[in-house]
Amino acid sequence: MIYVENKDLVIPGQVLAEGEYYPGRGTFKEDDKICSSLMGLVSLRNKKIRVIPLKSKYVPKKGDVVIGKINDVRFSMWDVDINSPYSGILPAFEVFGREKKELNKVYDVGDVLFLRVIDVDEIKKTKLGLKGRGMGKFKGGIIVDISPTKVPRLIGKKGSMINMIKDKTNCKIVVGQNGLVWVKGKEDMEQLTREVIRLIEAEAHTSGLTNKIKNKLYLAIDGELPVEEEEEFVLEKPKLQDFKEEVEQEEREEAMKRKEDENKTDFYEVIEELKKKTHNKDKNLSYSENSNDSFILNNR
């Protein structure tokens, strides 16, 4: 039995389901009941129940793309704040191989970079790199901090949400999986984008959010709501039925019938001819017998 619905807000200890359901992240099982272990939103998939926390810190995973800020410059690496309880390091050889350069002349304290997580060890110490499209130092712009769990909602299905914001504000936007978002554009558009991102974070669990964000952008930029395009009704031309195959079938049937009739006619003609020949033969036989009989009698 299920006691909650998808996207319901729940609190720690709340009973979510019992029986044939399975506990996922953010839940625990007690006796036959599945309970929430934190405050968050319910996520139902088939028979598995998860609870997504409303607020959480980023836990680095290999392959993630993140935005980080240089905290310190050491002899052979940079210390990077990646919005996580776990530290990040960018080794010098990941930037310029075996060449020896003064690190602070490349990246200095306060610089903001777009990086990729190369490796995470047992204690979650995170090794970073810059190999990949668009990786490197950001110039200008602002950083917006949101909960890492809300990043998928900000991006949207197949990038629909973030692309809509980019297109309407003409801002460059880069989203890190660690919850940091870089925005660069005209100052007023940067501030509008910040407001929109905050709104998405606050209402990520609500339905109809895409239209709400769309309306906010149009009102702020154009001063009016977008005109909904009406679907043009086009009367379809009646489709002409294709009789070609039907006609060809009829012609084939007629041809077969004619052939059968011809064969029947030939057959009957042959039969009649045979009958005639047989009749004539019978007549000849009868005549001969009569003749022979007469001959015999006469001789007597």
DARASUL-V126894 format. One record per pair of residues at least 24 apart in sequence whose ideal C-beta (glycine too) atoms are under 8 Angstrom apart, sorted by the first residue. I is the first residue (numbers start at 0). J is the second residue. D is the distance in whole Angstrom. If there is no record, write none. Layout:
<<I:J:D> <I:J:D>>
This chain:
<<1:43:8> <1:48:8> <3:41:5> <3:48:8> <4:41:7> <4:43:8> <5:41:6> <5:42:7> <5:43:5> <6:40:5> <6:41:6> <6:42:8> <6:204:5> <7:40:7> <7:41:5> <8:38:8> <8:39:8> <8:40:6> <8:41:8> <8:53:8> <8:204:7> <9:35:4> <9:38:7> <9:39:7> <9:40:8> <9:41:6> <9:50:6> <10:35:7> <10:38:5> <11:35:6> <11:36:6> <11:37:6> <11:38:6> <15:41:7> <15:48:5> <15:50:8> <16:48:6> <19:46:6> <20:46:5> <20:47:7> <20:48:6> <21:46:6> <21:47:5> <21:48:7> <22:47:8> <22:48:6> <23:47:5> <23:48:6> <23:49:4> <23:50:8> <24:49:5> <24:50:7> <25:49:5> <25:50:3> <25:51:7> <25:52:6> <26:50:6> <40:204:5> <51:148:5> <52:146:8> <52:148:6> <53:146:7> <53:148:8> <54:146:5> <54:148:8> <55:146:6> <55:147:6> <55:148:5> <56:82:8> <56:83:6> <56:84:5> <56:147:7> <57:81:7> <57:82:5> <57:83:4> <57:147:4> <57:176:7> <57:177:4> <57:178:6> <58:83:7> <58:85:7> <58:123:7> <59:83:6> <59:85:6> <59:87:7> <59:116:5> <59:119:5> <59:123:7> <59:125:4> <59:177:7> <60:116:6> <60:119:7> <61:116:6> <61:117:7> <61:118:6> <61:119:6> <62:115:7> <62:116:6> <63:115:7> <63:116:4> <63:176:5> <63:177:7> <64:113:7> <64:114:7> <64:115:5> <64:116:8> <64:131:7> <64:175:6> <64:176:6> <65:113:8> <65:114:6> <65:115:8> <65:116:6> <65:127:8> <65:175:4> <65:176:6> <65:177:4> <65:179:7> <66:111:7> <66:112:7> <66:113:6> <66:114:8> <66:137:8> <66:142:7> <66:173:7> <66:175:4> <66:177:7> <66:179:4> <66:180:7> <66:181:6> <67:111:7> <67:112:6> <67:114:5> <67:127:7> <67:175:8> <67:177:8> <67:179:8> <68:109:7> <68:110:7> <68:111:5> <68:112:8> <69:106:5> <69:107:7> <69:108:5> <69:109:6> <69:110:5> <69:111:8> <69:112:7> <70:108:7> <71:108:7> <72:102:5> <72:103:5> <72:106:7> <72:107:7> <72:108:6> <73:102:8> <74:102:8> <75:102:8> <76:102:8> <77:102:6> <77:106:6> <79:112:7> <79:114:7> <79:127:6> <81:114:8> <81:125:6> <81:127:8> <81:177:5> <82:144:7> <82:147:8> <82:175:8> <82:177:5> <82:178:6> <82:179:5> <83:125:7> <83:177:6> <84:123:8> <85:119:8> <85:122:8> <85:123:4> <85:124:7> <85:125:6> <86:124:6> <86:125:7> <87:114:8> <87:116:8> <87:125:4> <87:126:8> <87:127:5> <88:124:7> <88:125:7> <88:126:6> <88:127:7> <89:114:7> <89:127:5> <89:128:7> <89:129:8> <90:126:7> <93:117:7> <93:127:7> <93:128:5> <93:129:6> <93:130:8> <94:129:6> <106:136:6> <110:136:6> <111:136:7> <111:137:5> <111:142:6> <111:181:7> <112:136:5> <112:137:7> <113:137:7> <113:173:6> <113:175:7> <113:181:7> <133:173:7> <137:173:8> <137:181:5> <137:183:8> <139:183:6> <140:171:7> <140:181:5> <140:182:6> <140:183:3> <140:184:8> <140:189:7> <141:181:8> <141:182:5> <141:183:8> <141:189:5> <141:193:7> <142:179:6> <142:180:7> <142:181:6> <142:182:8> <143:179:7> <143:180:4> <143:182:6> <143:192:8> <143:193:5> <143:196:5> <143:197:7> <144:178:6> <144:179:6> <144:180:8> <145:178:5> <145:180:7> <145:196:6> <145:197:8> <145:199:8> <145:200:4> <146:178:6> <146:200:6> <147:176:7> <147:177:6> <147:178:4> <149:178:8> <149:199:7> <149:200:5> <149:203:5> <150:174:6> <150:175:8> <150:176:6> <150:178:6> <152:199:6> <152:200:8> <152:203:4> <152:208:7> <153:180:7> <153:196:6> <153:199:5> <153:200:7> <153:203:8> <155:209:7> <159:209:7> <160:199:7> <160:209:6> <160:212:7> <163:209:7> <163:212:7> <163:213:6> <163:216:7> <164:192:6> <164:195:6> <164:196:8> <164:212:7> <164:216:7> <167:216:4> <167:217:7> <167:220:6> <168:192:5> <168:216:7> <168:220:7> <191:216:7> <191:219:5> <191:220:8>>
